[in-house]
Amino acid sequence: MEFIIVTGLSGAGKSRAMDALEDIGFFCMDNIPPALVAKVAELCMQSADKFSKVAMVMDTRGGKLFNAFFEGLNELKQHGSYKILFLEAQPEVLERRYKETRRRHPLATDENSSVEQAIETEMQLLSAVRASADYIIDTSYLSPAQLRERITGLFAGDVSQGMLIHVMSFGFKYGSPSEADLVFDVRCLPNPFYIDELRNQTGLNKPVRDYVMQCKETKGFVERLFSMIDYMLPLYINEGKSQLVVAIGCTGGKHRSVTIAELLYQHLLEDGKRVTVNHRDIKKP
């Protein structure tokens, strides 16, 4: 039986993640106390429905019950293997989301009344959980559809088929992605932004791709990037890594980074790898 433990920061999108998991065949349960996880798993295995894929949310809404998180997982091992999916977002994004929804943060108290303080407290509380996670998704700049795509890419297939590689482009002016395992800076390559007819296009458009790739330095960079990634992937797989996030960054995240990310995605796809691609900042102003 396949178990996914969904956890992370409040407001980071765990409910939407569960919706996506349910859509790809997981039996989903929300706000499970860690002490009951093994019992729930046992009931699922004994059920006549014979659930093969189960996802459970465990988070700080459980209050002091959440302190038994790792003890609960140790008991869960007796019933099968599990993976931990940790969702997070930048503090200012979480704060904005709470202000927009006007919901109370689960860690907000009379002594810790501000959302900002509650978020900081939760981040400290979950630091060990984050460190043990198999998958980390930063939802700060993901639309609901993009989050669904990431979840589907991670869990729709058989996770035993191999490590999932997620390639993403981004703009340094909007911040580096916290979930990235590898970050490559392509601001050294020719910038289409300074070409009037290319400024409002992106790396998904052929004229921009052609402009970026016409430079011999770009071709040399891409050749070496492919060679490095191809060399490193077996090393990560041997270490048991189940997801690798490769981030390609330029200034604004629209031209050079998108071009190189798309080329890397196609290279890995043609090589038979499990790979997805996302352009985080392509629609930013």
Short mmCIF file of the C-alpha atoms (twelve columns), coordinates in Angstrom:
data_MODEL
# 
_entry.id   MODEL 
# 
loop_
_atom_site.group_PDB 
_atom_site.id 
_atom_site.type_symbol 
_atom_site.label_atom_id 
_atom_site.label_alt_id 
_atom_site.label_comp_id 
_atom_site.label_asym_id 
_atom_site.label_seq_id 
_atom_site.Cartn_x 
_atom_site.Cartn_y 
_atom_site.Cartn_z 
_atom_site.pdbx_PDB_model_num 
ATOM 1   C CA . MET A 1   0.000   0.000  0.000   1 
ATOM 2   C CA . GLU A 2   1.265   3.466  -0.906  1 
ATOM 3   C CA . PHE A 3   0.992   6.155  1.794   1 
ATOM 4   C CA . ILE A 4   1.527   9.867  1.264   1 
ATOM 5   C CA . ILE A 5   1.798   12.119 4.311   1 
ATOM 6   C CA . VAL A 6   0.827   15.658 3.350   1 
ATOM 7   C CA . THR A 7   2.043   18.338 5.723   1 
ATOM 8   C CA . GLY A 8   3.517   21.814 5.696   1 
ATOM 9   C CA . LEU A 9   2.745   25.424 6.480   1 
ATOM 10  C CA . SER A 10  -0.802  26.585 7.039   1 
ATOM 11  C CA . GLY A 11  -2.072  28.403 3.963   1 
ATOM 12  C CA . ALA A 12  0.427   26.741 1.633   1 
ATOM 13  C CA . GLY A 13  -2.182  24.744 -0.296  1 
ATOM 14  C CA . LYS A 14  -2.577  21.386 1.433   1 
ATOM 15  C CA . SER A 15  -6.316  21.296 0.687   1 
ATOM 16  C CA . ARG A 16  -5.709  21.856 -3.011  1 
ATOM 17  C CA . ALA A 17  -2.991  19.210 -2.956  1 
ATOM 18  C CA . MET A 18  -5.435  16.733 -1.446  1 
ATOM 19  C CA . ASP A 19  -7.988  17.564 -4.142  1 
ATOM 20  C CA . ALA A 20  -5.355  16.764 -6.765  1 
ATOM 21  C CA . LEU A 21  -4.392  13.506 -5.040  1 
ATOM 22  C CA . GLU A 22  -8.022  12.467 -4.813  1 
ATOM 23  C CA . ASP A 23  -8.438  13.111 -8.538  1 
ATOM 24  C CA . ILE A 24  -5.624  10.642 -9.340  1 
ATOM 25  C CA . GLY A 25  -7.054  7.855  -7.214  1 
ATOM 26  C CA . PHE A 26  -5.837  8.434  -3.659  1 
ATOM 27  C CA . PHE A 27  -8.128  7.847  -0.701  1 
ATOM 28  C CA . CYS A 28  -7.662  11.109 1.197   1 
ATOM 29  C CA . MET A 29  -8.142  12.010 4.863   1 
ATOM 30  C CA . ASP A 30  -7.597  15.404 6.440   1 
ATOM 31  C CA . ASN A 31  -6.263  16.472 9.849   1 
ATOM 32  C CA . ILE A 32  -5.311  13.028 11.149  1 
ATOM 33  C CA . PRO A 33  -3.666  13.015 14.620  1 
ATOM 34  C CA . PRO A 34  -0.232  11.371 14.273  1 
ATOM 35  C CA . ALA A 35  -1.023  8.911  17.049  1 
ATOM 36  C CA . LEU A 36  -3.858  7.501  14.926  1 
ATOM 37  C CA . VAL A 37  -1.969  7.191  11.648  1 
ATOM 38  C CA . ALA A 38  -1.003  3.541  12.113  1 
ATOM 39  C CA . LYS A 39  -4.548  2.641  13.144  1 
ATOM 40  C CA . VAL A 40  -5.998  4.409  10.112  1 
ATOM 41  C CA . ALA A 41  -3.531  2.561  7.874   1 
ATOM 42  C CA . GLU A 42  -4.546  -0.739 9.445   1 
ATOM 43  C CA . LEU A 43  -8.236  -0.023 8.827   1 
ATOM 44  C CA . CYS A 44  -7.506  0.888  5.203   1 
ATOM 45  C CA . MET A 45  -5.661  -2.374 4.665   1 
ATOM 46  C CA . GLN A 46  -8.503  -4.365 6.227   1 
ATOM 47  C CA . SER A 47  -11.196 -2.562 4.247   1 
ATOM 48  C CA . ALA A 48  -13.148 -4.488 1.629   1 
ATOM 49  C CA . ASP A 49  -12.396 -1.653 -0.800  1 
ATOM 50  C CA . LYS A 50  -8.701  -2.569 -0.686  1 
ATOM 51  C CA . PHE A 51  -7.266  0.937  -0.906  1 
ATOM 52  C CA . SER A 52  -3.937  0.878  -2.702  1 
ATOM 53  C CA . LYS A 53  -3.095  4.583  -2.384  1 
ATOM 54  C CA . VAL A 54  -3.811  6.610  0.748   1 
ATOM 55  C CA . ALA A 55  -2.998  10.251 1.512   1 
ATOM 56  C CA . MET A 56  -3.284  11.759 4.988   1 
ATOM 57  C CA . VAL A 57  -2.848  15.350 6.128   1 
ATOM 58  C CA . MET A 58  -1.060  15.885 9.423   1 
ATOM 59  C CA . ASP A 59  -0.366  19.464 10.455  1 
ATOM 60  C CA . THR A 60  -0.296  21.913 13.326  1 
ATOM 61  C CA . ARG A 61  -4.088  22.129 13.528  1 
ATOM 62  C CA . GLY A 62  -3.744  19.097 15.786  1 
ATOM 63  C CA . GLY A 63  -2.142  21.244 18.468  1 
ATOM 64  C CA . LYS A 64  -0.042  19.271 20.952  1 
ATOM 65  C CA . LEU A 65  -1.126  16.036 19.257  1 
ATOM 66  C CA . PHE A 66  1.156   17.014 16.362  1 
ATOM 67  C CA . ASN A 67  4.185   16.548 18.634  1 
ATOM 68  C CA . ALA A 68  3.854   12.791 18.052  1 
ATOM 69  C CA . PHE A 69  4.487   13.233 14.285  1 
ATOM 70  C CA . PHE A 70  7.631   11.109 14.045  1 
ATOM 71  C CA . GLU A 71  6.392   8.515  16.512  1 
ATOM 72  C CA . GLY A 72  3.301   8.079  14.355  1 
ATOM 73  C CA . LEU A 73  5.421   7.597  11.246  1 
ATOM 74  C CA . ASN A 74  7.552   4.975  12.971  1 
ATOM 75  C CA . GLU A 75  4.395   2.981  13.680  1 
ATOM 76  C CA . LEU A 76  3.210   3.503  10.097  1 
ATOM 77  C CA . LYS A 77  6.324   1.711  8.796   1 
ATOM 78  C CA . GLN A 78  4.839   -1.545 10.062  1 
ATOM 79  C CA . HIS A 79  2.032   -1.229 7.502   1 
ATOM 80  C CA . GLY A 80  3.982   -0.114 4.454   1 
ATOM 81  C CA . SER A 81  6.260   2.527  3.036   1 
ATOM 82  C CA . TYR A 82  5.387   6.207  2.975   1 
ATOM 83  C CA . LYS A 83  6.519   9.480  1.433   1 
ATOM 84  C CA . ILE A 84  6.259   12.934 2.989   1 
ATOM 85  C CA . LEU A 85  5.026   15.838 0.860   1 
ATOM 86  C CA . PHE A 86  5.787   19.213 2.456   1 
ATOM 87  C CA . LEU A 87  4.046   22.337 1.155   1 
ATOM 88  C CA . GLU A 88  5.367   25.791 1.916   1 
ATOM 89  C CA . ALA A 89  5.251   29.378 0.710   1 
ATOM 90  C CA . GLN A 90  7.130   32.561 1.459   1 
ATOM 91  C CA . PRO A 91  6.020   34.233 4.719   1 
ATOM 92  C CA . GLU A 92  4.745   37.370 2.997   1 
ATOM 93  C CA . VAL A 93  2.680   35.236 0.608   1 
ATOM 94  C CA . LEU A 94  1.154   33.260 3.477   1 
ATOM 95  C CA . GLU A 95  0.389   36.462 5.339   1 
ATOM 96  C CA . ARG A 96  -1.350  37.909 2.282   1 
ATOM 97  C CA . ARG A 97  -3.400  34.752 1.800   1 
ATOM 98  C CA . TYR A 98  -4.625  34.872 5.392   1 
ATOM 99  C CA . LYS A 99  -5.541  38.519 5.104   1 
ATOM 100 C CA . GLU A 100 -7.477  37.849 1.899   1 
ATOM 101 C CA . THR A 101 -9.435  34.928 3.358   1 
ATOM 102 C CA . ARG A 102 -9.766  36.502 6.841   1 
ATOM 103 C CA . ARG A 103 -9.249  33.093 8.380   1 
ATOM 104 C CA . ARG A 104 -7.499  32.600 11.712  1 
ATOM 105 C CA . HIS A 105 -4.083  30.973 11.656  1 
ATOM 106 C CA . PRO A 106 -4.151  27.733 13.714  1 
ATOM 107 C CA . LEU A 107 -1.226  28.938 15.843  1 
ATOM 108 C CA . ALA A 108 -2.642  32.401 16.477  1 
ATOM 109 C CA . THR A 109 -3.298  32.870 20.201  1 
ATOM 110 C CA . ASP A 110 -3.882  35.754 22.564  1 
ATOM 111 C CA . GLU A 111 -0.128  35.865 23.203  1 
ATOM 112 C CA . ASN A 112 0.775   35.232 19.554  1 
ATOM 113 C CA . SER A 113 -2.037  37.091 17.858  1 
ATOM 114 C CA . SER A 114 -0.480  38.377 14.646  1 
ATOM 115 C CA . VAL A 115 -0.418  36.234 11.520  1 
ATOM 116 C CA . GLU A 116 3.228   37.140 11.012  1 
ATOM 117 C CA . GLN A 117 4.187   35.797 14.441  1 
ATOM 118 C CA . ALA A 118 2.098   32.646 13.960  1 
ATOM 119 C CA . ILE A 119 3.784   31.916 10.620  1 
ATOM 120 C CA . GLU A 120 7.246   32.355 12.135  1 
ATOM 121 C CA . THR A 121 6.346   30.034 15.017  1 
ATOM 122 C CA . GLU A 122 5.009   27.397 12.646  1 
ATOM 123 C CA . MET A 123 8.103   27.509 10.452  1 
ATOM 124 C CA . GLN A 124 10.275  26.835 13.488  1 
ATOM 125 C CA . LEU A 125 7.962   24.070 14.696  1 
ATOM 126 C CA . LEU A 126 8.024   22.308 11.318  1 
ATOM 127 C CA . SER A 127 11.741  22.671 10.548  1 
ATOM 128 C CA . ALA A 128 12.524  19.045 11.442  1 
ATOM 129 C CA . VAL A 129 9.514   17.805 9.465   1 
ATOM 130 C CA . ARG A 130 10.628  19.797 6.428   1 
ATOM 131 C CA . ALA A 131 14.135  18.359 6.715   1 
ATOM 132 C CA . SER A 132 12.725  14.818 6.569   1 
ATOM 133 C CA . ALA A 133 10.388  15.450 3.616   1 
ATOM 134 C CA . ASP A 134 10.752  13.493 0.383   1 
ATOM 135 C CA . TYR A 135 9.084   16.216 -1.673  1 
ATOM 136 C CA . ILE A 136 8.994   19.971 -1.033  1 
ATOM 137 C CA . ILE A 137 6.796   22.272 -3.098  1 
ATOM 138 C CA . ASP A 138 6.912   26.050 -2.729  1 
ATOM 139 C CA . THR A 139 3.474   27.280 -3.790  1 
ATOM 140 C CA . SER A 140 4.291   31.006 -3.545  1 
ATOM 141 C CA . TYR A 141 4.067   31.563 -7.285  1 
ATOM 142 C CA . LEU A 142 2.046   28.524 -8.350  1 
ATOM 143 C CA . SER A 143 -1.513  28.826 -9.590  1 
ATOM 144 C CA . PRO A 144 -3.974  26.109 -8.483  1 
ATOM 145 C CA . ALA A 145 -3.607  24.524 -11.921 1 
ATOM 146 C CA . GLN A 146 0.190   24.529 -11.677 1 
ATOM 147 C CA . LEU A 147 0.074   22.949 -8.215  1 
ATOM 148 C CA . ARG A 148 -2.251  20.263 -9.545  1 
ATOM 149 C CA . GLU A 149 0.215   19.641 -12.372 1 
ATOM 150 C CA . ARG A 150 3.093   19.257 -9.913  1 
ATOM 151 C CA . ILE A 151 1.103   16.848 -7.736  1 
ATOM 152 C CA . THR A 152 0.007   14.822 -10.743 1 
ATOM 153 C CA . GLY A 153 3.569   14.648 -12.033 1 
ATOM 154 C CA . LEU A 154 4.809   13.389 -8.678  1 
ATOM 155 C CA . PHE A 155 2.171   10.809 -7.843  1 
ATOM 156 C CA . ALA A 156 0.046   9.892  -10.880 1 
ATOM 157 C CA . GLY A 157 2.462   7.184  -11.955 1 
ATOM 158 C CA . ASP A 158 4.249   4.434  -10.101 1 
ATOM 159 C CA . VAL A 159 6.816   6.146  -7.887  1 
ATOM 160 C CA . SER A 160 9.042   3.087  -8.342  1 
ATOM 161 C CA . GLN A 161 9.492   4.085  -11.997 1 
ATOM 162 C CA . GLY A 162 12.291  6.399  -10.986 1 
ATOM 163 C CA . MET A 163 13.169  9.808  -9.703  1 
ATOM 164 C CA . LEU A 164 10.974  12.687 -10.859 1 
ATOM 165 C CA . ILE A 165 12.872  15.685 -12.201 1 
ATOM 166 C CA . HIS A 166 11.142  19.051 -12.097 1 
ATOM 167 C CA . VAL A 167 12.680  21.757 -14.270 1 
ATOM 168 C CA . MET A 168 11.638  25.318 -13.539 1 
ATOM 169 C CA . SER A 169 12.549  28.759 -14.820 1 
ATOM 170 C CA . PHE A 170 12.454  31.834 -12.602 1 
ATOM 171 C CA . GLY A 171 13.505  35.462 -12.350 1 
ATOM 172 C CA . PHE A 172 16.100  36.447 -9.766  1 
ATOM 173 C CA . LYS A 173 14.307  39.775 -9.303  1 
ATOM 174 C CA . TYR A 174 11.424  37.804 -7.755  1 
ATOM 175 C CA . GLY A 175 13.607  35.644 -5.521  1 
ATOM 176 C CA . SER A 176 15.263  32.252 -5.863  1 
ATOM 177 C CA . PRO A 177 13.029  29.165 -5.435  1 
ATOM 178 C CA . SER A 178 13.549  27.693 -1.986  1 
ATOM 179 C CA . GLU A 179 12.707  24.153 -3.103  1 
ATOM 180 C CA . ALA A 180 15.423  23.999 -5.784  1 
ATOM 181 C CA . ASP A 181 18.156  21.372 -5.451  1 
ATOM 182 C CA . LEU A 182 20.227  22.830 -8.275  1 
ATOM 183 C CA . VAL A 183 20.200  26.477 -9.412  1 
ATOM 184 C CA . PHE A 184 21.793  27.653 -12.657 1 
ATOM 185 C CA . ASP A 185 22.237  31.361 -13.398 1 
ATOM 186 C CA . VAL A 186 21.893  32.177 -17.110 1 
ATOM 187 C CA . ARG A 187 22.124  35.961 -16.775 1 
ATOM 188 C CA . CYS A 188 25.484  35.648 -18.532 1 
ATOM 189 C CA . LEU A 189 23.717  34.829 -21.818 1 
ATOM 190 C CA . PRO A 190 22.449  37.370 -24.412 1 
ATOM 191 C CA . ASN A 191 19.323  39.145 -23.150 1 
ATOM 192 C CA . PRO A 192 16.394  39.476 -25.610 1 
ATOM 193 C CA . PHE A 193 14.815  42.071 -23.309 1 
ATOM 194 C CA . TYR A 194 16.909  44.763 -24.979 1 
ATOM 195 C CA . ILE A 195 15.577  43.896 -28.439 1 
ATOM 196 C CA . ASP A 196 12.366  45.874 -28.946 1 
ATOM 197 C CA . GLU A 197 10.541  43.242 -31.004 1 
ATOM 198 C CA . LEU A 198 11.451  40.488 -28.521 1 
ATOM 199 C CA . ARG A 199 10.834  42.268 -25.209 1 
ATOM 200 C CA . ASN A 200 7.166   41.320 -24.934 1 
ATOM 201 C CA . GLN A 201 7.703   37.739 -26.096 1 
ATOM 202 C CA . THR A 202 9.002   34.820 -24.005 1 
ATOM 203 C CA . GLY A 203 11.300  31.846 -24.324 1 
ATOM 204 C CA . LEU A 204 8.306   29.861 -25.531 1 
ATOM 205 C CA . ASN A 205 8.353   31.916 -28.748 1 
ATOM 206 C CA . LYS A 206 10.691  30.851 -31.550 1 
ATOM 207 C CA . PRO A 207 12.199  34.316 -32.234 1 
ATOM 208 C CA . VAL A 208 13.346  34.555 -28.603 1 
ATOM 209 C CA . ARG A 209 14.727  30.997 -28.611 1 
ATOM 210 C CA . ASP A 210 16.575  31.646 -31.858 1 
ATOM 211 C CA . TYR A 211 18.077  34.869 -30.501 1 
ATOM 212 C CA . VAL A 212 19.303  33.205 -27.300 1 
ATOM 213 C CA . MET A 213 20.646  30.129 -29.073 1 
ATOM 214 C CA . GLN A 214 22.454  31.941 -31.903 1 
ATOM 215 C CA . CYS A 215 25.309  32.783 -29.539 1 
ATOM 216 C CA . LYS A 216 28.179  30.256 -29.355 1 
ATOM 217 C CA . GLU A 217 28.450  30.896 -25.602 1 
ATOM 218 C CA . THR A 218 24.844  29.743 -25.171 1 
ATOM 219 C CA . LYS A 219 25.487  26.582 -27.163 1 
ATOM 220 C CA . GLY A 220 28.543  25.865 -25.030 1 
ATOM 221 C CA . PHE A 221 26.581  26.474 -21.839 1 
ATOM 222 C CA . VAL A 222 23.739  24.162 -22.898 1 
ATOM 223 C CA . GLU A 223 26.162  21.416 -23.924 1 
ATOM 224 C CA . ARG A 224 27.910  21.546 -20.553 1 
ATOM 225 C CA . LEU A 225 24.615  21.801 -18.656 1 
ATOM 226 C CA . PHE A 226 23.277  18.658 -20.311 1 
ATOM 227 C CA . SER A 227 26.540  16.830 -19.632 1 
ATOM 228 C CA . MET A 228 26.551  17.827 -15.948 1 
ATOM 229 C CA . ILE A 229 22.900  16.881 -15.382 1 
ATOM 230 C CA . ASP A 230 23.352  13.544 -17.179 1 
ATOM 231 C CA . TYR A 231 26.367  12.797 -14.968 1 
ATOM 232 C CA . MET A 232 24.673  13.806 -11.718 1 
ATOM 233 C CA . LEU A 233 21.314  12.061 -12.118 1 
ATOM 234 C CA . PRO A 234 22.592  8.509  -11.496 1 
ATOM 235 C CA . LEU A 235 24.427  9.776  -8.409  1 
ATOM 236 C CA . TYR A 236 21.229  11.245 -6.958  1 
ATOM 237 C CA . ILE A 237 19.301  8.073  -7.813  1 
ATOM 238 C CA . ASN A 238 21.920  5.927  -6.067  1 
ATOM 239 C CA . GLU A 239 21.454  8.080  -2.974  1 
ATOM 240 C CA . GLY A 240 17.732  7.261  -3.014  1 
ATOM 241 C CA . LYS A 241 16.542  10.737 -3.982  1 
ATOM 242 C CA . SER A 242 12.961  10.610 -5.291  1 
ATOM 243 C CA . GLN A 243 12.666  14.173 -6.652  1 
ATOM 244 C CA . LEU A 244 15.160  16.622 -8.113  1 
ATOM 245 C CA . VAL A 245 14.250  20.266 -8.705  1 
ATOM 246 C CA . VAL A 246 16.468  22.018 -11.253 1 
ATOM 247 C CA . ALA A 247 15.954  25.781 -11.411 1 
ATOM 248 C CA . ILE A 248 17.175  27.982 -14.269 1 
ATOM 249 C CA . GLY A 249 17.215  31.691 -13.476 1 
ATOM 250 C CA . CYS A 250 17.623  34.901 -15.433 1 
ATOM 251 C CA . THR A 251 16.734  38.470 -14.474 1 
ATOM 252 C CA . GLY A 252 12.988  38.490 -15.100 1 
ATOM 253 C CA . GLY A 253 12.228  34.811 -15.724 1 
ATOM 254 C CA . LYS A 254 10.730  35.293 -19.193 1 
ATOM 255 C CA . HIS A 255 13.391  34.927 -21.891 1 
ATOM 256 C CA . ARG A 256 16.722  33.218 -21.259 1 
ATOM 257 C CA . SER A 257 15.681  31.025 -18.335 1 
ATOM 258 C CA . VAL A 258 12.538  29.846 -20.135 1 
ATOM 259 C CA . THR A 259 14.548  29.000 -23.250 1 
ATOM 260 C CA . ILE A 260 17.154  26.955 -21.376 1 
ATOM 261 C CA . ALA A 261 14.577  25.277 -19.108 1 
ATOM 262 C CA . GLU A 262 12.575  24.142 -22.132 1 
ATOM 263 C CA . LEU A 263 15.702  22.758 -23.795 1 
ATOM 264 C CA . LEU A 264 16.653  20.837 -20.643 1 
ATOM 265 C CA . TYR A 265 13.109  19.518 -20.295 1 
ATOM 266 C CA . GLN A 266 13.110  18.237 -23.881 1 
ATOM 267 C CA . HIS A 267 16.564  16.694 -23.432 1 
ATOM 268 C CA . LEU A 268 15.484  14.756 -20.342 1 
ATOM 269 C CA . LEU A 269 12.171  13.771 -21.916 1 
ATOM 270 C CA . GLU A 270 13.922  12.343 -24.970 1 
ATOM 271 C CA . ASP A 271 16.210  10.422 -22.619 1 
ATOM 272 C CA . GLY A 272 13.182  8.680  -21.082 1 
ATOM 273 C CA . LYS A 273 13.254  10.492 -17.739 1 
ATOM 274 C CA . ARG A 274 10.194  11.324 -15.609 1 
ATOM 275 C CA . VAL A 275 10.263  15.090 -15.981 1 
ATOM 276 C CA . THR A 276 7.965   18.102 -15.697 1 
ATOM 277 C CA . VAL A 277 8.551   21.787 -16.452 1 
ATOM 278 C CA . ASN A 278 7.140   25.005 -15.039 1 
ATOM 279 C CA . HIS A 279 7.877   28.669 -15.751 1 
ATOM 280 C CA . ARG A 280 7.302   30.399 -12.440 1 
ATOM 281 C CA . ASP A 281 7.582   34.044 -13.433 1 
ATOM 282 C CA . ILE A 282 6.705   34.016 -17.112 1 
ATOM 283 C CA . LYS A 283 3.472   35.978 -16.543 1 
ATOM 284 C CA . LYS A 284 4.915   38.500 -14.116 1 
ATOM 285 C CA . PRO A 285 4.790   42.167 -15.205 1 
# 
